Amino acid sequence: MKIADIKVGKVSIALKKTFKTALRTVDRAEEIVIKVISDSGEAGFGSATPTAVITGEIESSIEGAVKGIIKPKLIGMDIDNMEGIMNVLHSSIIKNTSAKAAVDMAVYDLFGKKYNMPLYKLFGGYRNEITTDITISVNSLEEMVNDSIKAVQQGFNILKIKAGTDFSMDIQRIKAIRDAVGGNITIRVDANQGWKPKEAVRIIRKFEDMGLNIELVEQPVKYWDLEGLKFVTENVETDILADEAVFSSYEALKVIQMRAADLVNIKLMKCGGLYNAAKINSIAETMGIECMIGCMLESKIGITAAASFSGGKKNITRADLDTVNLMLEDPVIGGVSFNKDKILLSDAPGLGITDVQGWVELS
């Protein structure tokens, strides 16, 4: 089975509610969806979410990277030569991690389909069900409390609360949410780089003094400030999760060597796909650091790929793969299924995806 063509298209999916973080506000999920076509006619699916404030990529740059640079280099390569394909893919262009991730997951999808194996088994087969949190966007205190209560009523036991826009309000919001949902619900806080190091320490210590029982705080400081991240980690009891600070395996190694964080968040859009996700997880596991699997504002294609990787790996102990629940519709046929806060992995080959409704090819 050889790569015969790579088609690039897009889907646009309305959200149930505006998604707000310290970095951006979004009303629709605009996603590039690619199909890697084999010489036997089989298609592997992959997706890339333009997230300029994090990866620096926009729709046209993803399309250009895949069509103009990656595609010509991969045409004719044998799908069995996964190492060769991944070497060509990741050396063809620097950065452009979301574009690479889309091609990466589509190639893995084809490989799984060829050998009639679901990807979670290809990556280790540790579990076929994972539990995800659900994100509560930054809004007024009352709205965030109401959204949290609704999420719990819908069966979610882990809330990821967006923060980082106003540190005094952040404390009030988290306190109000904890009071509203009770002590049995797990709360994670994601500052999205919104705090300064000393400010982060003050806020997190306040959480601790108030007994809010926060499981972890994600990326409290700017992605480039590893010394600041280390300062926060060393001066609070709460676990600190590195997110935007870790794109590649090199950055993961540096953060872990510095002891700058307690946990590492792996996102396919940041690291360039499943191939590099495995490298990051291996480094972390070797050093005794657990990982979370996360996502951007992705459709079920990317969520299925990330969940499949998580299902295969014991060291990935947490999941933030809730974005399909934030969308008004699901145009993806096949892939994972959902039961409240559980993501159920299919035994269908590859990603188990057969079609994407509303897919429009980009000419």
N, C-alpha and C positions, 0 to 999 in steps of 0.2 A: 504494500500500500504506500503510494507516494503522494506528496502534496501537489495537487494540480492547479489549485486556484485559491485565492483568498478574497472574499467579497466583504465589503464594508458598508454597513447601513446604520440606521438609528431607530430608536423608539422614544416616544415621549409619553410619560405617565404622570397624571395629576396626583398630587398628594391629598390625603384626607384633611390635612391641616398644615399651615405654613411651618417649615422646619427652620428653627432659629438657634444659632450658636453664637459664641463670642466672635466668630470669624465670618459668618455669612448668614443670609436669609434666603430660603429657596421655596418656591411654590410648586415646581414640577421637577420630576427626575428626567433629565435629558441624558440618554445613554447611547454610546456607540456600541453596536452589536455586530460582531464579525462572524463569518462562517469560513472555516478552513475546509476546503473541498478536496477529497482524495480522488485518485484516478479511478476508483471503483464507484464513485458517486456519493459516498458517505460524507456527511457533514459533521464537523465538530464546532460547537458553539463557544463563543467567548464574548466578554463585554468589558467596556471601559467607561468609567464615569468621569467626565471633565470636572476637575475640582481645582481651579486655578489657585485658590488661596492656600492649598496644601501641596499639590504635586506640580503646580505651574502649568498644567495642561488645559487646553480648551478643545472644543470639538474639532476645529480645523487642524490643530496640531496633531491630534490623535489620528485623524484620517490621513494626514500627510505622512506621518511616520510609518503607518502600516502600509499604505499604498505605494509610497514613493521609495521607501528604504528597506523595510522588513520583507515585504512580499517578494520582490525580485530575488532576494537572497535565499528564500526558503523553497521557492518553486522547484520541484523535482527531487527534493530530499525525501528519503525513505522514513516513514513514520517510526520504524523500529530503531532508527538512529536518534533516540531521544537526546543523548548527550551532545551529539553533533548539532542537532537542531537548536538546543538551548544555548550552546556556545555561539552559534551564528546569530541567534536572536539577540542575545545580551551584549554581543560585541558590535552589532550593526550600528548602534546609535547610543550615545550616552543619555542618561536620565530617561525621560519619556516612559516612566515606569507603568503608567496605566495602559498605554498602547502595547507595551510588551506583555503586560498581564493578560490582556484580551487574547493575544495570540497564544501565549503560554497555555491558558486554560482550554482553548479550543484544540490545541495539539494533544494535550492530555486527554481530552474528551474523545478524540479520534483513537488514541492509543487504547483507552479502555473499551471502546466499541469494537475495535479489531479483536481484542482478546476476551471479549464478553465478560468484563470485570468492572464492577462499580469502583469509582475512584477511592472511596473510603477504604476499600479493601486493598487497593493498590498501594495506599499510603500506610497500611499497617492493620486496618480492620479492628481497631481497639473498641469502638462502640458504634452503634447505628442510630443513636439518639443523643442529642445534646440540648442543653438548656440555655436559652438566650435571655438577656435582659431586654428592657424596652426603654427607649430614650424619651425623656421629658424635656422639651425645648424650653429655652429661656423666654419667659413671658412675665406677666404680673404675678405676684405671690398667689393671689386667689386662683388664677388660671392654672398655674403649675400644680397647686394642691388638688384642684378638681381633676386635672389630667392624670395625676398620680393615683387618685382614688379610682378613676375609671379603669386605669391599667390593671390595678389589683383586682378589681371586679371582673375583668376579662381573663384572669388567670395568670397574670405575670407576678412572680415573686421576687424579681430583681429589677430595681429601677436605676437607670443611669441618668442622673440629674445634670443638665447642662448649667454651667456657671461661668464666671470669669468676666462678666460685664460690669459688675459693681460689687466690690467685696463686702460692703456692709449689708447690701440686699441679699447677697449669696448666703450669708449666715442666717438671715431671717427666713429665706425660702426653704433652706434645708431643714431648719428647725420646725417650720410649719408642716412640711411634708412628713417628717418623722412623726410628729404628733398625730397627723391625720391617718397614716397607714399603720401605725403601731410598730412594735419592736420586732416582729417576726419577719418583716420584709427587709431584704438586703438592699442597701442603698450604696451606689457608687456615685462619685462626683467627678465630672469632666470639666476642667477649667479651660480647655482648648487654648493653652498658652496665655491665659488672661491675667495672671498675677505676676508680681515681682517676687523674687525669692524670699525676702524677709516678710513681705505681705502674705505670701503663701503659708509660711510657718505660723504666723499669727492666726490666720483663718483656720488652719487645720488643727492647731492646738485648741482653738476655741471650740471646734467640733468635738474634740476629745474631752475638754473640760465640761462640756454640756451633756456628755454621755450620748451623743447622737449615733454612735456605733456605725461609722462609715467604713465600709469594707476596704475601699481604696480610693485614691485621688489620682486622676489621669492627667498627665502633662500639665502640671500647674504653671510652668514657666516657658519662656520662648524656646523653640526647638533647638536653637544654636547654643543656648546657655547651659552647657553640661555641668559647669562648676556650680551654677545656680541650682540645677536639678539635684546635684549631689548634696548641696547645702540643705535643701528641703528634706531630702531623704534621711540625712543624718540627724535632723533636729525635730522630727516628729515620730510618733509611734505608728501612725497609720501607714499602710503600704502605699508606695508611690509607683505608678505605672507609667513607663516611658512609651509615648505614642509617636508624635511627630519628630521626636529626637532620633528615632530609629527607622530609617528607610531600608538600608542594606545590611548585609551580614557584617560588614566592616564597622558600621555604626553600632550594631548590636554588641559586637566584641568590645568596642571602646567603652560603651555605657556600662557593660558588665564588669570589665576590668577596673573601671573607676569606682565601682559600687555606687553609681549615680542613681540607680533605681532598684526597686525590689522585684519588679515584674516588667515584662516586655509585651507590647501590643503588636501583633503581626497583622498587616493589612496587605492584601494582594495588590491593590492599587499603588501602594507605597513601594513595595519591594520588587515588583515586576512579575509577580505570579507565583505559582506553586513551587517551581524549581528553587527559587530563592527563599521562599517561605520555609522550605525544608532545611536550608542552610542555617537560617536564623534560629529555628527551633532546636536544631542539633547543638549549636553553640550554647544556647541558653540551658538546655537540658544537661549538657556536660558540666556546666558551672552551677547547677542546682537552682536555676532560675525558672519559674513557671511562666507560661505565656498565655495571653488572651488572643483569640482570633477576632478581629474586628472588620469593619467594612466602611465604605463611603455610602453615599445615598444610591445603593445599587438595587437592580432588579433581581429576580430569582436566579438568573444565570450566575452572577458573581457570588450570591449567597450560597448557591448549591456547591460551587467550587470551594469556597471557604469552609463550609460545613463539612464537606467531604474530607478536606485536609484535617480539620479538627477531629473528625470521627476516627481518623487513622492514628492519631498521636496522643499517647497518654499524657505527655507533658503540657498539652494545651488544656488547661483546667477551667477556663472561663471563655464565654462567647458573648459577643456584642453583634448579633446578626439579625437585627429586628426590622430592617428597612422595608421589607415586603409588607409588613404590618402597617406601615405608614402610608402606603399607596392605595389609591382608590380602586385600582384594578391590577390584575396579574396577567400579563399577556404571554407568559412563558408556559408552554405545554410540556409537562413532565418536570423532572427535578425533584427537589425536596418537597415534603408536605409539612403542614403545621398543625399542632394541637395545643392551643393556648401558648405557653412559653416553651414548648418542646418543638424541636426541629427533627423530623423523621427522615432518615436517609433511605433512599431507594436502592434495591438490588439490581436495578436496570443498568446496563453497561455504560461506562463513562459517567457523564453527568446525568444521564437518563433524560435528557432534553431532546424533544423531537421537532419542535417548531416554536417560532416567536410571532405571535399575531401582531399585525400593525407594523412589522419590520419594513422599512423603506430603504432600498439601496441608494447609497450616495454615489452620484456619477461624477 
